[in-house]
């Protein structure tokens, strides 16, 4: 018989709404000792339990997802402009949601809390996208916001995506798989900033050591050699991200979370997640011959489905086997529907699979994390305790 996962809400820590200096020694999501401290269904009224709470959340998640998917003037401009920006924003989202626990927005009323934190995420996205441009080529602000800026301008798509994606996967690996060790002892604010900095150090190192850049004349890119092109690196990162989401969002850290020794949990988690991701990519890409873009789109669909089931509908499906099967079915449905839509559109610079990956990872995934992890399910969640100043 399959043991049900712990009923520990992903983004509802016991002291949410307050900026305390100390962080728990382990992330709440993968800490068995935190079971039962907070309700698995933190809704109110008719939305007090799942799946009603998750269905209500779709009223806010879907419009934001549609905005990210097509809001920059259509599907292709959105993939070219919003795709890199949202990807650069994701490490900041992880920092605010998992390290700062919604601070500084948590010092305000719930509705304003999400708006303030989202505003900070947008600012961080722009600044990090500028930094990404400098790393891979040169700064060109127009190239960040214009999908077709014209000759002589340097766009963020697709050159900066491996760098941005690595930073996000790195901060998730540090936050969930490595349990934030040893940074959590620094306190919320310092630890979050340090985690963001470490993720970028990892991203810069991997970009310099692994990514192969063939800079065409006038592209604005800085050429350097590496063993893998950016598209393959992005696909590998997406597959590793799928393993992260399965074990540490859908399954709440099982089976590693049950082990008493921290070094064992961290070592085993890293081996399984990174090793499993690399092995999966090798089997699908090298043996089965699936293109990198299709792997990214498929893994992105799995990540989106995992976040929907593990965050938006958390606590609804108790069985690990059942949750895995539901995630697989939802991922397949997302991939098929999005691919059919993309194949009936015209494309010039991006491809249909690029847009499918953008919608799954950036539109759906980010919308769920923003709503649950930062917005705290407002307005359907129970009101928090009165905010206290930071």
C-alpha positions in Angstrom: 0.0 0.0 0.0 1.3 3.4 -0.9 1.8 5.8 2.0 0.1 9.2 1.5 2.4 12.2 1.2 2.6 14.6 4.2 -0.1 17.2 4.3 2.2 20.2 4.4 1.1 23.2 2.4 3.8 24.4 0.0 3.5 28.1 0.7 1.7 28.4 4.0 4.4 28.4 6.7 3.4 28.8 10.3 4.6 32.3 10.5 3.5 33.5 7.0 2.8 37.2 7.0 5.7 38.0 9.4 9.3 38.6 8.6 11.1 36.7 11.3 14.9 36.5 11.3 15.1 32.7 11.7 14.4 30.1 9.0 13.3 26.6 9.9 16.3 24.2 9.7 14.5 22.4 6.9 12.0 23.6 4.2 8.5 23.1 5.4 7.5 21.2 2.3 9.9 18.3 3.0 9.9 18.4 6.8 7.9 15.5 8.3 7.9 17.2 11.7 5.8 20.0 10.2 2.9 17.7 9.4 -0.4 18.8 10.9 0.8 22.3 11.9 -1.2 24.0 9.2 -4.2 22.8 7.3 -3.8 21.2 3.9 -6.8 23.1 2.7 -6.3 26.7 3.7 -9.5 28.0 2.0 -12.6 29.6 3.4 -16.3 29.2 2.9 -17.3 27.2 -0.1 -13.6 27.0 -1.1 -12.5 25.5 2.2 -11.4 22.1 0.7 -9.9 20.7 -2.4 -10.7 20.4 -5.3 -12.9 23.5 -4.9 -9.9 25.6 -3.6 -7.8 24.7 -6.7 -10.7 25.3 -9.1 -11.3 28.7 -7.6 -7.6 29.5 -8.0 -7.9 28.8 -11.8 -10.0 32.1 -12.0 -6.8 34.0 -11.3 -4.2 31.5 -12.7 -5.7 31.2 -16.2 -5.9 34.9 -17.0 -2.2 35.5 -15.9 -1.2 32.4 -17.9 -2.9 33.7 -21.0 -1.3 37.1 -20.6 2.1 35.6 -20.4 1.4 33.2 -23.3 0.1 35.8 -25.8 0.1 39.2 -24.1 3.1 40.7 -25.9 1.3 41.0 -29.2 0.7 37.4 -30.0 2.2 33.9 -29.4 5.5 34.5 -31.1 6.3 38.0 -29.7 5.4 36.7 -26.3 7.8 33.8 -26.6 10.5 36.1 -27.8 10.1 38.8 -25.2 8.2 37.4 -22.2 9.9 34.0 -22.4 13.4 35.3 -21.4 12.0 37.9 -19.0 9.9 35.4 -17.1 12.7 32.9 -17.0 15.0 35.5 -15.5 12.3 36.3 -13.0 12.0 32.7 -11.7 15.0 32.8 -9.4 13.6 35.9 -7.8 10.2 34.2 -7.5 11.8 31.3 -5.7 13.7 33.6 -3.4 10.6 35.5 -2.3 8.4 32.5 -2.0 10.7 29.9 -0.4 13.3 32.0 1.4 11.7 35.3 2.3 8.3 33.6 2.7 6.5 36.4 0.9 8.4 39.3 2.6 8.2 42.2 2.1 4.6 41.7 0.8 3.8 39.8 3.9 3.9 43.0 5.9 0.8 44.2 4.0 -2.7 42.9 3.7 -2.9 39.7 1.5 -4.2 41.5 -1.7 -1.5 44.1 -1.6 1.1 41.6 -0.6 1.0 39.7 -3.9 1.0 43.0 -5.9 4.1 44.3 -4.1 6.0 41.0 -4.4 5.0 40.7 -8.0 6.3 44.3 -8.7 9.7 43.3 -7.1 9.8 40.2 -9.3 9.2 42.3 -12.4 12.0 44.7 -11.5 14.3 41.8 -10.8 13.5 40.2 -14.1 14.5 43.3 -16.0 17.7 43.8 -14.1 18.7 40.1 -14.4 17.8 40.1 -18.1 20.2 43.1 -18.6 22.9 41.2 -16.7 22.2 38.2 -18.9 22.7 40.3 -22.0 26.0 41.6 -20.7 27.2 38.0 -20.0 26.4 36.5 -23.4 26.9 39.6 -25.6 26.3 43.2 -24.7 23.6 45.4 -23.1 20.8 46.4 -25.4 17.7 47.5 -23.6 15.6 47.7 -26.7 16.4 44.1 -27.5 14.9 43.0 -24.2 11.4 44.4 -24.9 11.2 44.5 -28.7 10.8 41.1 -30.5 12.1 42.6 -33.8 14.4 45.5 -32.8 16.1 45.7 -36.2 19.7 45.4 -37.4 22.4 46.1 -34.9 20.3 45.2 -31.8 20.9 42.2 -29.6 17.8 40.3 -28.4 17.6 38.1 -25.3 16.0 35.2 -27.2 17.3 32.6 -27.5 20.9 33.3 -26.4 20.2 34.2 -22.8 17.8 31.3 -22.0 20.5 28.7 -21.0 21.9 31.2 -18.5 18.5 32.1 -17.1 17.3 28.5 -17.0 20.4 27.3 -15.2 20.0 30.0 -12.5 16.4 28.8 -11.8 17.2 25.1 -11.7 20.2 25.9 -9.4 18.2 27.9 -6.9 15.5 25.1 -6.8 18.2 22.5 -6.3 19.7 24.5 -3.5 16.3 25.3 -1.9 14.5 22.0 -2.2 17.0 19.2 -2.8 19.9 20.7 -0.7 17.4 22.0 2.0 19.0 25.4 1.7 22.0 24.2 3.6 24.1 25.9 4.8 22.6 29.2 3.9 19.4 28.9 6.0 21.3 29.7 9.2 21.8 33.3 7.9 18.2 34.3 8.4 15.5 35.0 5.8 16.7 38.1 4.0 20.5 37.3 3.9 19.9 33.6 3.1 17.6 34.5 0.2 20.0 37.0 -1.3 22.8 34.5 -0.9 20.8 31.7 -2.5 20.1 34.0 -5.5 23.8 34.9 -5.7 24.9 31.3 -5.5 22.4 30.3 -8.3 23.9 32.9 -10.5 27.4 31.8 -9.8 26.5 28.3 -10.8 24.7 29.6 -13.9 27.8 31.7 -14.9 30.1 28.8 -14.3 28.0 26.3 -16.3 27.5 28.7 -19.1 31.3 29.4 -19.4 32.2 25.7 -19.2 29.4 23.9 -21.1 27.5 26.1 -23.6 28.8 26.3 -27.1 28.2 29.7 -28.7 28.7 30.2 -32.5 28.4 33.9 -32.9 27.4 34.9 -36.4 28.7 38.3 -37.6 26.4 41.1 -36.4 24.6 38.8 -33.9 26.0 40.7 -30.9 27.0 37.4 -29.2 30.3 36.7 -27.7 31.6 33.4 -29.1 33.1 30.7 -27.1 33.5 27.0 -27.3 31.7 24.3 -25.2 30.6 20.7 -25.5 26.8 21.4 -25.9 24.7 24.0 -27.8 22.3 26.1 -25.8 19.3 24.2 -27.0 20.6 20.9 -25.6 21.6 22.6 -22.3 18.0 24.0 -22.0 16.5 20.6 -22.6 18.7 18.9 -20.0 17.7 21.6 -17.5 14.0 21.2 -18.2 14.3 17.4 -17.6 16.2 18.0 -14.3 13.4 20.5 -13.4 10.8 17.8 -14.0 12.6 15.5 -11.6 12.8 18.3 -9.0 9.1 19.0 -9.3 8.1 15.3 -9.1 10.1 14.5 -5.9 10.0 17.8 -4.1 6.7 19.4 -5.0 4.3 16.5 -6.0 5.9 14.0 -3.5 7.0 16.5 -0.9 10.6 15.2 -0.7 9.7 11.5 -0.5 11.6 9.3 0.1 14.5 11.4 1.2 12.6 13.6 3.6 12.0 10.6 5.9 15.7 10.0 6.5 17.2 11.4 9.7 20.7 12.2 8.5 20.8 15.5 6.5 23.9 14.5 4.5 22.2 11.4 3.4 19.0 13.3 2.3 21.0 15.8 0.4 23.4 13.4 -1.2 20.7 11.0 -2.3 18.4 13.7 -3.5 21.1 15.3 -5.7 22.2 11.9 -7.1 18.6 10.9 -8.0 17.4 14.3 -9.3 20.5 15.2 -11.4 21.4 11.7 -12.3 17.8 10.9 -13.2 17.6 14.0 -15.3 20.8 13.3 -17.2 19.9 9.6 -17.8 16.4 10.6 -19.0 17.8 13.1 -21.4 20.3 10.5 -22.7 17.6 7.9 -23.3 15.1 10.3 -24.9 17.5 12.4 -27.0 20.5 10.1 -27.8 18.7 6.7 -28.0 15.2 7.7 -29.1 16.4 10.6 -31.2 13.8 13.1 -29.9 14.9 16.7 -30.7 15.9 19.0 -27.9 13.0 21.5 -28.5 10.5 18.7 -28.2 12.1 17.4 -25.0 12.0 20.9 -23.5 8.3 21.2 -24.4 7.5 17.8 -23.0 9.4 18.3 -19.8 7.9 21.8 -19.4 4.4 20.3 -19.7 5.3 17.8 -17.0 6.6 20.6 -14.8 3.4 22.7 -15.4 1.2 19.7 -14.6 3.3 18.9 -11.4 2.9 22.4 -10.2 -0.8 22.4 -10.8 -1.3 19.1 -8.9 1.3 19.7 -6.3 0.6 23.3 -5.5 -2.7 24.5 -6.9 -4.5 21.3 -5.9 -2.2 20.3 -3.0 -3.6 17.8 -0.6 -6.3 16.6 -3.0 -4.6 13.4 -4.3 -3.2 11.4 -1.4 -1.6 8.5 -3.2 1.9 9.0 -4.7 1.1 6.6 -7.5 -2.2 8.4 -8.1 -0.6 11.8 -8.1 2.1 10.7 -10.5 -0.4 9.2 -13.0 -2.5 12.3 -12.8 0.5 14.5 -13.5 1.5 12.3 -16.5 -2.0 12.5 -17.9 -2.3 16.2 -17.4 1.2 16.8 -18.9 0.3 14.7 -22.0 -3.0 16.6 -22.4 -1.2 20.0 -22.1 1.5 19.0 -24.6 -1.0 17.7 -27.2 -3.4 20.7 -26.9 -0.6 23.3 -27.0 1.2 21.5 -29.9 -2.0 21.5 -31.9 -2.5 25.2 -31.3 1.1 26.0 -32.1 1.1 24.0 -35.3 -1.8 26.1 -36.6 0.1 29.4 -36.2 2.7 31.0 -38.3 6.3 31.3 -37.0 9.3 33.2 -38.2 12.0 33.2 -35.5 10.6 30.9 -32.8 9.2 27.4 -33.5 5.9 25.8 -32.4 7.8 23.7 -29.8 9.5 26.8 -28.4 6.1 28.3 -27.7 4.8 25.1 -26.2 7.7 25.2 -23.8 7.2 28.9 -23.1 3.5 28.4 -22.3 4.1 25.3 -20.1 7.1 26.6 -18.1 6.6 30.3 -18.1 2.9 30.9 -18.5 1.3 28.0 -16.5 4.1 27.2 -14.1 4.9 30.8 -13.2 1.2 31.7 -12.8 0.7 28.8 -10.3 3.8 29.7 -8.3 2.8 33.4 -8.2 -0.7 32.6 -7.0 0.1 30.0 -4.4 3.6 30.8 -3.4 3.5 34.6 -3.4 -0.2 35.6 -3.6 -1.0 33.0 -0.9 -4.2 32.0 -2.8 -5.8 35.4 -2.2 -8.8 36.0 -2.2 -9.8 32.4 -1.5 -7.5 31.6 1.4 -8.1 32.2 5.1 -6.9 35.7 6.2 -3.5 35.7 7.7 -2.7 37.0 11.1 -2.3 40.7 11.4 0.9 41.8 9.7 3.8 43.0 11.7 6.6 45.2 10.5 9.8 43.7 9.2 
